[in-house]
Amino acid sequence: MSINSRCLYNSSIDEFLNADEKSIFGTLCSNYHGEALTTTREAWNNEITILKQVLASFAGLNGQIIFEYDIPRLGKRIDVVVLLKGIVYCLEFKVGEHQIHEADIDQVLDYAIDLKNFHKFSKDRIIVPILIATNYNNSSTNIQMSIYDDRVVNPLLTGKNGITNLISNVMNKFPEESEVDSNWIISPYAPTPTIIEAAKTLYENHTVENITRHEADKVFTDRTINCIMNIIQKSKQNQEKSICFVTGVPGAGKTLVGLDVAVRQTYQSKNETINDEGAVYLSGNGPLVAVLIEALAQDNYKKCRERGEKKKITDSRREVSKTIQMIHRYRDNMLAKIKNPIENNIVEIDPKKAVDQEQSGYGEVEHVAIFDEAQRSWTHKRLADYLKKGGTYGNKLKVSDFPMSEPSFLIWSLNQRKDWACIVCLVGGGQEINTGEAGILEWIRALNEKFTDWKIYISPELNEEEYAEGRIKEILKNNMNVFYEKDLHLSVSLRSFRAEKLSAFVHALLSFDDNASKIYDEIRDKYPIVLTRNMDKARAWLHDRVRGNERTGVLITKESARYKPLAVHVLPSGDDNAVHWFLDDKEDSRSSNYLEDAATEIQVQGLELDYTCLLWDADMRYENGSWGFYNFIYPRENLNSSNKKYPEWKKLVPNTENKQDKMKYMLNAYRVLLTRARSGMVICVPNGNSNKTKNGYWEDNTRLPEFYDATYRYLKKIGIKEI
């Protein structure tokens, strides 16, 4: 027997058979972190007894047994893994259970899929998930590979009395397998958890050791994290103010990096927060914050209850909210401290409204503020207009003639500290998607003009066109406080682990780059992207793809208008709706998996699904080698007019700066939606309505085939496979 940190017990099958049951049980208990619950201890005793009887039939074979195999980085643990005759068996026990539940089948299948996708020594192995409801009276007889050609067997179901025959039947069906690598248990393992799974593990463990992909050859999130932590330490040691810009392709892991830094800095490998060392993760993306907080709170609540701790879900939400917050609330809390009205166009602290707190001065308690999606911070005009009407703090705080943009004010807020501070800006290139979003340029302007003593850390990649039209280096050329750190750019997509070139393909598709076809050919086998003109076919494709607890959903832009004829509705605004859409299981009709409510770029940015359907409406159309942008207009009623007007698509003409910005946001919306899927997507470009009335008029002038056909032909020409 040998003990490995990835499990509680492992040995050869013969050693297991010869060992005393109490000794095996003692090893499980002694290696368990904390006090195992009574139900857990009872389950272990039952599993040991059952498996001794089962594996006696396979004595003398060169096999291994592993109890409680920990899936690093995903926070999952398999009850038992058996390695026998070259086959990997994942065993999930439900001790005392008489019935089979679909959720339990999904659970054991998820374990098998995780091993297949991310475990190097399981990549080419046959993996057999077996659900064992110990008092179940039947057993699977049909041993069949899944339709995905990935060597994962469809889940097998049995009671305790059928396990031996089931394993024997599997070995008889696949007799020619070579031996499993003897180092299977310590195999390099490179998972890419969803942001929700990653955040759960981070928050629960206050550590990143179990979820970062440091064993993957091409992923550098840990380099970026270490670079940021070094900048934070340098800022502290030198008692200076600094800002670093973390850039990367969609799905590269920017949000995960931000959460990681927040947890590392706040806890510093301890179980409790470190006084006067804290960091806060801030985002202006309401759905993202709501989903993360609710996912973490539910997970924390569940684990506390399992440990026998008394805790309310509201307490868990409150605890999580200390680390993850809405940027607007942070901003408005600082606004409440300023002199109002503003004099001489200068923002100043009002000593009557704020307390000078030693080193933090009039600033907030955190030394480190992490601003996710920093490109979406507001322009001066949008913030000034908002505050003029009355913001959200307290009793509608109003500030007339506010002189700063949101980036400038956020830097000013951290600048109120007397000692040191560090800002981490997570920036997505080409992802400004709403009117009044400043992009990265406003941050740079503020540093150049108002905060000239701040140290600026950026990546050389920040010169790419997606970031301020490639003008960053030019704008910073006279700033002597600029330092270039290549590790601040994340070039590889974590979200789409099967297609690291997905972002390059999306960029090529949207910019009419001739390389789009070539890139598509390179990724289509690993990351399926298909095309259809029929939403029923799109839904069927998605349902056929997802397995276990994988998630799917329909996506549309917020400018889309003619989706109801396709039985699609927009997910209503409101954070609660986003929480249900992203977190509820497939039995709940509010879940994304029902494929009824479609999320927009506003609701889905920063989050992800496994498989998606992008419904491409007539708001952005291919027109002779360029994109045409259209708004759907509902005309105002004019009762005195004899010429009644009807809703219609109206083309945007780039004759003003506002319209040019609007077109950029619409293009970026499709960029965001095309990069939300981890594993694959279907693009549906509708046929439109080609029917005419008996009088020869179009039945629906808002869905003419010509609005869609050219876009469909363009995507088809790239080579996207049609289903």
N, C-alpha and C positions, 0 to 999 in steps of 0.2 A: 504494500500500500504506500502511496505517496500523497502528500497533501499539496494542493495547488491553490493559489489565491483566487482562481476563477471558479472554485467550487468548494463544497464543504467536505466531500469525500470522493476519492477516486482510487481504483485499483484494477488489477486484472480480474477477469471473471472467476478464475480458480481461487485467487486470494480471497475474493468476496465470499465464495462458497465455503471456504475453510475457516473464515473468521467467525467469531462469536457474535450473535445478534446484538447483545448488550454492548459489545466493544464498538461495533459499527455505529450504533445509536449514540454512544458516548462521544465518538469522534464528530458526528454531526452537531451535537449540542455544543461541544467545546469550541468548534470552529465557527459557530453562528455568532454574528455580531449582535450582542444584546441577549435578552431573555426570550427564548422561543415560547410562543403561546401554547397552551395545552392542546389546542386543536392541531397545531403544527407538529408537536411531539407525537401525538397519537397517529397522525398521518405517516410520519417517518417510520414508526414501529410497524405499521401495517405494510408499507411499501417494502421494507426490508424482508419481512416474512414472506410476502407474495413473491418477490423477485428471487429469493433463495429457492423457492419451489420451481419457479419458471426456468431459471438459468441452470438448474441441475441437469436439464436435458442437453445443455451445450457445454458441459464440462470438458476440458481438454482442448477446446478451441481457443485460438489466440485472440481473445476479445477483451474489451475494457468496459467498466461500468463507472458512471460519474453521477453523483447526486448533487442536486442544486447547482447546476452549471450556470454561472452568472454571465449574462450577455452584456459585455462592457459597452458603455456609451449609450445604451438604450434603456438601462434600468430594468431589464427583464431577466427572469431566472427560470430555467427549464427544470422540472422536477427530477427527471432522470434521463441521461443519455446512455445508450448502449451502442458500442461499436463492435460489430460482429460480422465476420466474413466480408469485409469491405463495405458494409452498409451502415449508415448512421440512423439509429432509431431515436426519435424524440418521444418520450413517454410523459403524458400529462395525467396524473391521478386525480380522481374525484372520489375520495374514500367514503364509503357508505351510501353513495348515490345509486339510485335505481334507474334513473332516466338519463337520456342524452339531451343536452341543451345546445342550441346552435352557437351561443356565445362561447361555450367551451370548445367546440369544434374550431371556431375561428381562432381561439387562443393557441391551440397546439399547431394549427396551420401557420400562424404568424411566426412561431418559433422556427419552423422548418424553412420558411421563406427568408427569414433573417439570416439563418446559417448559409443558405444557398447564395444570397446576394452579397454577403459581406465577410464570410469566413473563408480564408484562402484554402485551407485543407478540406473544405467541404464543397468547393466550387464544382468539382467534377464527380462528386459522390452521389449515389442514390440516397435520398433522405426520406425517411418513412415516419410521418407523424401518426402517433397512436393515442387516442383518447380512451382512458380506462376508467369507466364508472364501475367501481368494484362489484356492486350488486346487480349490474345489468345482466340480463339473461341471454342476450344474443351476441353475435360476433360477425364482423364483416367477412364476406366470402369473395367479393370482387376486388382484387388487387390491381389497380390501374394507375398508370402515370397520368399526371394532369395534362390538359390540352396545351400547355405552354411550352412543352418540349424542354423542360429545365431539370428533369430527373428528380422532381419532387412527386412522390406518390400521393394520390388523393387521400385525405385523412381516413384512417381505419378506426373502427369503433368496436369496443369489446368490454366484457366484464373480466374479473380476475381469472376466471376459469378458462378463458379463451386466448390468453396472451401467448402461451407456448405454441399452440397450433398456428396462430397468426404469424409469429416470427418464423416458424418453420416453413410456412407457405410462401412467405416473402423470399426466403433464401432459395427455395426451390424454383421460384419464378425468375430470380436473378442470380444464377449460380456462378457466373464467370467474373465476379468483381474482384479486383486486386485489393490487397490489404490496405487499410487506412494508415496514413502516416502516423508513426509512433508519437510524434509531437502534436497530434491533433489538438490536445487540450490547450496548448500554448500557441496555437496557430495565430499568425498575424490577422488581425480583425479590424476592418475599416468601415464601420457603419456610417451612414449619414442620417441621423435622426431628424424627424420633423422638428421644427422650431418648438412645438409644444412639448414633444417628448424630451428634447434637449433641455428645455427650461425646467421641466419637472425634476430631472435628475440633478441639474445644477442647484436648484433651490433646496431640494431635499438633502443633498450631500454636502453642499457648500464646497464643491470641488469640481474640477473639470477632468480629472484623470480618467474617468470612465466614459467620457463621451467625445473627446477630441480625436481627430483622425491622425494621430501622430505616426501611425504605422503605414499610412498611405503614402505612396511615392510622390504624388503631385499636388497634395493639398497642404496649404501652408497657414491654416488658421492659427495654429499654435505659435508660429513665427510672428504673426501679426499681434497676437495677444502678448507675447513676451516683449515685443517692441513697444507696445503701449505701456505695459507695466514698467518698463525701464524709463520711459519718458515721465511717467507719474513719479517714480522714485527720484529722478533727476530734478524734477520740479520741487519736490519736498526738500531735498538736500540743499539746493541752491536758493530755496525760498523765492521762487519765481513763478510767473504765470505762463502757461503754455497751452497750445491748442494743436491737436493733430487731426488730420483728415484721413479717414479710412475709406478707400474706394474699392469698387469691385463690380464684377458682372452680376446680373440678377441671379440670385440663388447661391452666391459665393459664400454666404455665411456671415454677412455683416451684422445682422441682428443677433446671431448667436455669439459673435465676438463681443458685442456690446453687453449682452447679458452676462457673459463670462467675466468680463473685466469688472462689471458692477459687483458680482458675487465675490470674486477674488479680492478686490480691494476692500470690500465691506467686512468680509469674514477672515481673510488672510489665514486660511487653513484651520481656523478655530471654530468651535461650535457656537460661539456668540459673536455678535458684532464687535468690532474694535472701535473704541471711543475715539472720536475726532479723526477718523481715517476713512469715513464713509464715502460711498459713491451712489449715485442715483441714475437709473436708466429712465430716460424721458423720451416720449414719442408723441407726435401730434396725430397719430393714426388711432382714432378712437376704437375701431373694431379690433385692431391688433392688441392694444392695451387691455381691452375688455376680455378678449379671448385668452390672453396669457394669464391675466389675474385669475379668471374663473377656473382655468385648467389647473393652475398651481394650487389655488385654494381648495378645489375639490380633491386633488391628490393629497395635499397636506392633511385635510380633514379626514380622509379615508385612512391614511396611515396612522394618524393619531388615534382614531377609534380602534384600529386593529391592535394598537399597543395598549389599549385599555385606558387611554387618556380621555378625560372629559373635555370636549371642545365643541364650540358652535361653529357652523360654517361661516358665520359673520366674523368670528374671531380670526379664522384662517384668511378670509379676504382682507381683513384689516392688516394682518401681519405681512401678507404678500405686497400690499400696496405701499409699504414703506420703501421697497426697492424699485418697484415699477410704477410709474406715474404718467399722467398726461402732461405734456409740456406746457399746455395752456394754464394749468393750475399752478405750476411752478412759476410761470411768467407772471400770472395775475397776483400771486402772493408777493412778488417783488414790486409790482406796480402799486400795491397798497401801501408801500413804504415811502413813496415819492411825494415831493411837494406838488400840490395840485390847487390852482392852476400852475402850469409850467412857466417859469420866468426866463426871459432872455434866450429862449430856445435851448435851454440846458436842463437836462434831467438831473435832479438832485434828491438825496435822501432827506426826508423830513424827520428830524430827531424826535418829534412828538409822536410819530407813528411807528417808530422802530427802536429797538434796543441795541446799543453797541456792545457786542459780545466778544470781548477779548480779541483773540486772533481772527475769528470769523467776521469781526466788524459788524456791518449791517447786512452782510450776505447771508445765504442759507447755510445750514450746518454741514453740508457735504463739500469736501474739497474737490471732488471729481464729479462732473456732470457729463453724462453720455447722451447725446442727442441723436436719436435714430432718424433716418430719412431727413437729414439736415437740409437737403435740397428743397424740402417742402416748407421750410420756414417762410414767414410772410414778408412781403415787400413793405416798404415804408407806407405806401398809400393804403394797402389793405389793412395794416395794423392801425394806422391813424383813423381811417374811416370806421373801423370796428370800435375803437375806443371813444370816438366822437359820439357814437350812438349809445354807448354804454356796454362795457365788457361783462364778463361772467362772474367777477369776484363779488362776493357779498351782495349788497343791494345795488347791483348794476353800476359798478364803478365807471364814471365818465371822465375822460381826459381830453380836453380840446387841444388841437394843434400839436399832437404828439410828434416829436422831431426825429424819431429813430425807427429803423427797420427792426424786425424781430431778431435777426442775427446780432445786430449791433446791441440791442437791449440785453440779450442773453449773455453776451460777452461782458457788458457793463455789470450785470448782476454778479457774475463770478469775480469781477474785478473789485467788488466791494470788500472782499476778504483782505485782511491786512498781511496775512502770511503768504500762502501759496495756493495755487489752484490749477486744475487741468481740465480742459474741455476736450471731449472725444466726439468728433462729428462723423457719423456714418453716412456716406454719400453714395447714392445710386446714380450712375450716369444716365442722362436722358430719361429720368423718371419723374420730372415735374408734371403733375397731371391735373392741376386745378388753377383757376385764375387767382393771381396774387401770390403764387409760390415763387420765392426769390431765386432759387437755384443757389449754387455754391458761390457765385460771383459776389453776392451781397455780403457774405462772410468775409471774403477777401478785401472788399472795399472798406469794411469796418476796421479791419486790422491795419490796413494801410493808412487810414485817415485818423482814427481815434485811439487805437490801442497799439501804438508803435513799439511799446516795450515788451509785448507778448512774443514769446518764441513760437515759431510756426513750423510744424513738422508735416511734410507732405510726401507723397510718392512721385517719382518722375512720371508715372502713368497718368497723373492728374492733368497732363497736357493733351490728353486725347480729346477729340472733338465733342464727345458727349458732355464734357465738363466745361461750361462757359465758352463754347465754340472753340476750345483749344487755346484760349488766351491767358490761362492762369500764369504761366511762367513770365509772359510779357508783362502782366500786371504787377507781378511780384519782383521784377528785376531790380528795382531800387530799394527793396526792403532787405536790410542787413541781418534780419533775424530769421531767415528762412533756412531750414535744414531738410535735405532730401533723404528719405528712408524708403528703400524699395519694398520693404516688408509691410508697408502700410497699404499695399494694393493686393486684393484677392482676385487672382485671375482665373481660378478654377471654380466651376459651379459645384457646390455640395448638393444642392437640391436635386439636380438631375444627374445622379451618380452614373447612369448608363450613357450619358451623352454630355461630356464635358464641353463639346462644341456647340451646344444648343444656343447659347447666347450669341455666338458668332453667326449661326444660321439665322436667328431672328433679326439680327442687325442687317445681314445681307438681304433678307427678304424685304424688309421695310425700306431699305435704301436702293433697291433694284440693282444690287451687286451681282455681276455675272457668276460669282463664286457660289451663289445660293444653292444651285443644283448640285455642285460638287460636294458641298458640306452636307447637304441632305443625304446624299448617297453614303457618306461616311458614318452617319449616325442612325439611319433609319432601322437597321437591324437591332441595335441596342436600345434605341429610344424611338418607339413607333410614333410617327406623325402621319395621320391619314386625313382624307378629305371626303366630304359628302355634301349632298344638297338636301338631305332628308333628316329631320330631327329624330324620327323614330329609329332610323339606322344608327344615328349617333348614340342614342340612348342604349340601343342593343349592344353596340361595340363597347361602351363603357361598362355595362353590366357583365359582359363576357370577360372583361379584363380584370376587374377587381377581385381580390381574394382576401379571405380573412377579414381583418379590420381595416383594410385599405379604404381610402375615401375617394369619392369622385364628386364632380359637380359641374354645373353649367355656368359659364362666364359671359358677360356682355359689357359693353362700355356704357357709361352713364348717358352718352348721347344717343344710344340706341332707342328706337321708338316703335318699331313694327315687329314685335316678338310675340304678342298675344295670339295671333293666328297660328303660331307654332306650339301652342300650349305651354308657353314659358311666361313667367311673371318675374318682375324684379323683386329681389329680396328687399323688404321694407327697411328704411333707414332705422337707426337705433341700435345701440350696442348689444342689447339683449337678443335681437334677431340674429346678429352676427355670431353670438355665443352659441345659440341653438344650431345654427347652420354649420358651424365648424366642429362642435363638440358632441352633439347628440348622435346616438347610434342609429343604425339603419332601420330600426323599428319605429323611429320617430319621424313623422311626416315633415317636421321642420328641419330635418337634417339635409345637408347638401346631397346626400346619397339618393334622395327621392327624385332628383333631377327635375324639379318643378320650379323652384325659385332660383333665379340666376343672380350671382353676386357681381358687382361692378368693380372696376379698378380701385375705387375708393375703399371698398369693403375688403378686398382681398390682398391689397398691397402689403408686403411683409409676411404674409402667410402662404400656405401651400396646400395642395391636394396631391394625391397620388396620380390620378388620371383626370383630365379635364376635357370639356367640350367648349370651344370658343365659338359662340354664335356671332358670325360676322354680318352686321347689319349694313344698311345703306348710308350710314354716316361717314364712312371712309371708303372710297371706291377707286379702283384702278382706272385711270383715264390716260391712255396714250403715253405710258411710261412715267407717269407721276400719280400722286394721290390727289383725289378731289375730296374736299371736306364739306359736309353738309349738316346744317341744323334742321331739326324738325320744328316747324313753326305752327303754332295754333293762333290764327288771327283773332284780333279783338272783334267783338260783336259791334256792328254798326247798323242799328235798326233803321237809320234813314237812308241807307244805301240800297239801291236796287240790285247791285251786283254782289251777291253773297259770296264770301271767300271761304275756302275750306283748308284744313290742315295740309301742309305740303313740306317737302324737302327744299331748303333754300341753300344754294351754294355759297360758301364763304369766299370772299375775295380779299386777298391780303393787302388791302389799301390803308390799313392803320396798324399801329403797333399792337393794339389789343387783339385784333383779328389774327395777326401773325402769331401772337402768343397762344391764342385759342387753337390754332392749327397745330402748333407744336405739342400742346397738351393732348390733343386728340390722337396724334401719332404715338405719343408716349403711352397713352392708355392701352393701345394695342401691344406695345412693347411689354408692358407689365403683364397683360393677360396671357401673352404667348409664352411667358416664362414662369407660370405658376405651377406647372405640373412636374412632379418628381420623376414620373416613370413613362409618361406618354400622353398624347392628346389627339383629339379629333377636331378638325375645323369644319364647321357647317356653314356653307354659303347658300342661303335659301334660293329656290328657283324664282321666288316672287309669285305674283298672281297673273297668269296669262289669259284669264277669262274675260270675256266681254259680254255686256248686256245684249238683249235682243235688238236694241237700237244702235249697237255698234260701238258703245262707249266702254272704256276700261272699267271693270268691276271694282278695282281698287287702284287708284292713281298713286297711292303711296308705296306700292310694292310692285312696280313694273319690273319685268324680267331684266330690262336693260340696266337697272340699278345694281344688279348683282352679277350679271353674266361675265363682264370683263374681269372682275376680281376673281371669279372662279377660274376663268381661262388662264389668268396670270399664275395662280397657285398651281394649277394643273401643268402649266408649261415648266415650272420649276422642277416638276417631277414628283410632286406629292401624290402618293398612291390613293386612288379613290376606292371607297368601299361600296 
